[in-house]
Amino acid sequence: TQYFSMKQFWNNSLTCAFIAKKLSQISPNIHINPDDAYLCGLLNNIGLLPLASLFSKELDLVLSNQESVSMKQQLQLEKSIIGIDHAYAGVTLAIKWRLPTQVVESIRHSSDEDYNGDYCSHSVLTRLANVITQNTIDKVNITDELISKSLDQHTDDLDFLGLSTEEFSNLFEFAKDISVNINEISEFLANE
C-alpha cells in the first residue's frame, strides 16, 4: 500500500511494547507482569497486517488522513470503509493463535475508554503506551504543548495507573531514547 509501511508498523509495535513494559514497572496502582505488558503493546495493532494484505486500497483511504484522527476515529473509519477494523482483526488473530486472554482483551479494548472489565489495567496501559508511541514516532521535536495535550486527554488513565505528570512526560523521552535502536530492528524485520 502507499500509506502502510512494514517498517513503520514494526517501529510502532516495538516502541509501544517497550513503553507498555516500562509503564507496568513504574505504575504503582497496577500489578501486571512486564512481559505480559510488553506482549500487549507489541500486538496491539497486529490486526493492521491482514487489513494491509487483504484490503490495501481501502486501508490506504483510511491511512491517507491518519495524522488528523485519533485511534478511535481511525477504527471507526476502518469499519465504515473496510467493514471491519484492525482491533477486530487483531482479536480474531489473537484468539486463533490462542494468545493469553489479557492480550486478546487488551487488543479488543485498548481504544475503549469506557471498558472496566477484568483486563482494564492491561487495556489502559496499552492505550497510554500507544498514545506515547503515536506522539513520538517520527517527531523531530517533542514539545511541552504536545505532552500537555496528551496529558489533558488521558488524565483518567494516568490517575488509574497512579502516574504523575512528570513520570508521564519522562516516558516521551524514554521513547525517543529507544527509537534509534528500534529503527534498526524495524528495518531488519521489515526486510527493508
N, C-alpha and C positions, 0 to 999 in steps of 0.2 A: 504494500500500500504506500501511498505517498506520505501519509502522516504518521503511520505506525512504524516504529524503529525497534528492532530487537535489542540493539544496544541501549536505547533509552528504556525499554522495558526492564532489562536486567539492572540498569543503573537505578531505576526507581525501586525495583523489588529488593535489591540488596541494601540500598540505603534505608528503606522502610524496615527491613529486617534488623539491621544494626540499631536503629533508633528504638524500635519496639523492645529489643533486648535491654538497651540502656534504660528505657522507661521502667521496665519491670524491676531493674536493680535499684532505682532511685525513688520509686513511688512508695511512700510509707503506708498508704491505705489499702494496698492490694498485695496479694501473695501469689504471684504467677511464676512458674518455673521459667527462667530466662531462655531456655532452649525452646519452650512452647511459644514464648513471645516472639522469638526470632522466626519460628516457622509461620506463625500467624502473619507477621509482617512480610515475610518472603512470598507467601502465597496469596496475599490479599487481593491482588489483581490478576491472578492466574487465568481467569476467565477471558481476559483480553486475547490470549493466544488462539483459542478456537474461533473467536469472532474475527480476528485478523486473517485467519486461514480460510474461513468459510464465507465471510461477508466483508471482504476487503473494501469494496466500493462504498458500501453502506457505513462501515466504520470510518472511512475517510471523511464522509459527510459529518459525522459526529466530531471527529478529532480536529477538523479544519477550524473549528471555533473553540478549541479547548482552553485557550488562555483566559477566556472571559466567563467560564462556567465553573460552578462548584462540582464536587464529585456527585452529589445528589442530583444536580441538574444533568450531569453527563449520563448518569444511569437512566434518568427519565428520557433523555434524548435517544439513547441506545434502544430503549424499549419501544419508543414510537417509530423509529426508523428501521430497526432490525427485527423487532418483535420480541427480543429478549435482551437483557442487559448482562454485562460481564460478571456481575455478582451472582446472578442465577447460573450462568455458565460455569463459574468457578465453583459454586456449591455442588453442581452436578458432577464436575470432575472430582472434587474432594470426596464426595460420597462414593463414587465409582472406584476411587483409589483407596478407599477405606481409611482415610485420614482420621486422626482423633477428632472427637466431637467439638472440642474447643476451637479447632482450626476451621471446621465446617461452619460453626456458628459465628466465628469472627468474620469469615468471608461474607456470610449472609447478612450480618448486622452492623458492619463497621461504618456504614453511612447512615444508619438508623439511630438518630439521637434519642428516640423515644423507647428503644429496646431496654428492658430491665430484667431480662431473663437470667438463667443460670450462668451464662458466659458473658455477662455485661462487662466485666473487667477486661476480658480479652478484646471485646469489641471497642471499648473506649480507648484502650491502649493502642490498638491498631489504627483507629481513626486519627488519634493525635500523631502517631508516627507517620501516617500518610500525609497529614496536613504539613508537618515539618518537611517531609520529603518534597512535596509539591512546591513548597515555598523556598527551597534551597537549591534544587537541581537546576543547573544551567543559569543560575542567578550570579552575576558577577559581584554584586554588592548586596548584602542583606542589610536593609535599613531598619532603624528603630521603628519607623512607621509600619513596615511590613510585619515585624514581630508584634507590635501593638495591635494591629488589625487582627492577626491570628489569635492573639491573646483574648481580645474582646469577643471573638466569635466562639471561643472554646473555654470560657471561664468555668462553666459547669463541669466539663471534663477534667480540668485541672484540679478543681475542688474535690471531685470524686477520687482522683488519684492521690491527692494530698501534696501536690506540687506547688512550689512558689513561682512567682513570675520570673525570678532570677534563674531558677532551675530550668524553666521552660525556655527562656532566652538562651541559656547555655547550650541547649540541645541544637539550636540552629548552628552554633559554632562547631559543635561536635560533628554535625552533618557535613559542614564544609571541610573539616579536617580529614574526614574519611573519604571524601569524594575523589581524591586523586587515585588512591588505591582501587576504589570501587570502579572507577572509569576504566582502568586497565583490565580488571577482571571482566567487566561488561563487554569490552571489545573482544576478549577471548571467547566468552560464552556465546556472543552473537556471531562469532566467526567473521568478524569484520577487520 
